[in-house]
Amino acid sequence: MLDTNSRPAHAPSDHPDIPTEKIGVLLANLGTPDNYDYWSMRRYLSEFLSDKRVIDYPSWKWQPLLQLVILSKRPFSSGAAYKSIWNEEAGESPLMTITKDQTAKISRAMSERYGDRVMVDFCMRYGNPSTRSRVRSMIEAGCRKILFFPLYPQYAGATSATANDAFFRVLMDEKWQPVTRTVAPYFDEPAYIDALAQSVERSYSGLEQRPDLLVCSYHGVPERYLTEGDPYHCQCQKTTRLLKERLGWGAEDITTTFQSRFGPEEWLKPYTVDEVARLARNGKKNIAICAPAFSADCIETLEEINEEIRDSFIEAGGESFTYVPCLNDDDAHIAALAGVIERNLSGWID
């Protein structure tokens, strides 16, 4: 069992028992509010939008605007959006439900491969369960090595880096730090690309008419991040290219766009919400859309893509809009993630 304790060999009889040493695999996702009421949303949005990796404006300029203006209104609109997709039965957001399912399946895969020597858990960068709480529980359970795995296929400072930041900050408070590794982005991992392709093929096989175009919509970041050295844009473009090649399609069958723009700056283009309207006006009346940057369906896919972006397409004259779900806990996705984990555990465990 994972919580087995024992006294160290050659220790005196009064030495306290310690947990059997094991390896932790900590999955990390973006986060979710605890509920969609005003105060739950405000707490979550305040933590998220106060992150310097997300909004890097000077605090003296940004915080008064955030706390006095944005957070007086945005929790209501964001709460309504969350309410429209909320898993009422479980009392949680879909992202939480899916991440739990992913963790359970990866835990089973690790158990089949390594027995009880590997402990798998998850944390959220914003909201609960916090990175701090889950690192602490792993250390208390005897994890002297921890593999930290941000569930973002493409690296971005506002996603992968801030997740790693939170992890490293927790370690700063540990008297006896565990040995740690972080997982690199897996945007060009063959098994991940294959899982994406399979999901597209399944969606297309159930349609009466083949879509005119597949739109790969990635979460956006400010355009200047690209010139400042963030590789996100390039990795997104490569994911789309590899997906196109795996499907055996031409360039006219697939395109890359970016969604979720926030604030007055120019962000990576083309903007999904504008591009789908342009496509509809230019005769592409039947499109499909997928979100390769998201490991699990969430507010940006279930509400933004499947409601706001869909509406933009239909209002511009589009006729058929197909959303291809995220990979979630699909078996091919879990196998791809498990493969990444196993390679990253090399040298730590047989």
Secondary structure, 3 states (H helix, E strand, C coil): CCCCEECCCCCCCCCCCEECCEEEEEEEEEEECCCCCHHHHHHHHHHHHCCCCCCCCCHHHHHHHHHHHHHHHHHHHHHHHHHHHCECCCCECHHHHHHHHHHHHHHHHHHHHHHHHEEEEEEEEEECCEHHHHHHHHHHCCEEEEEEEECCCCCCHHHHHHHHHHHHHHHHCCCCCCEEEECCCCCCCHHHHHHHHHHHHHHHHCCCCCCCEEEEEEECCEHHHHHCCCCHHHHHHHHHHHHHHHHCCCHHHEEEEEECCCCCCCECCCEHHHHHHHHHHCCCCEEEEECCCCCCCCHHHHHHHHHHHHHHHHHCCCCEEEECCCCCCCHHHHHHHHHHHHHHCECCEC
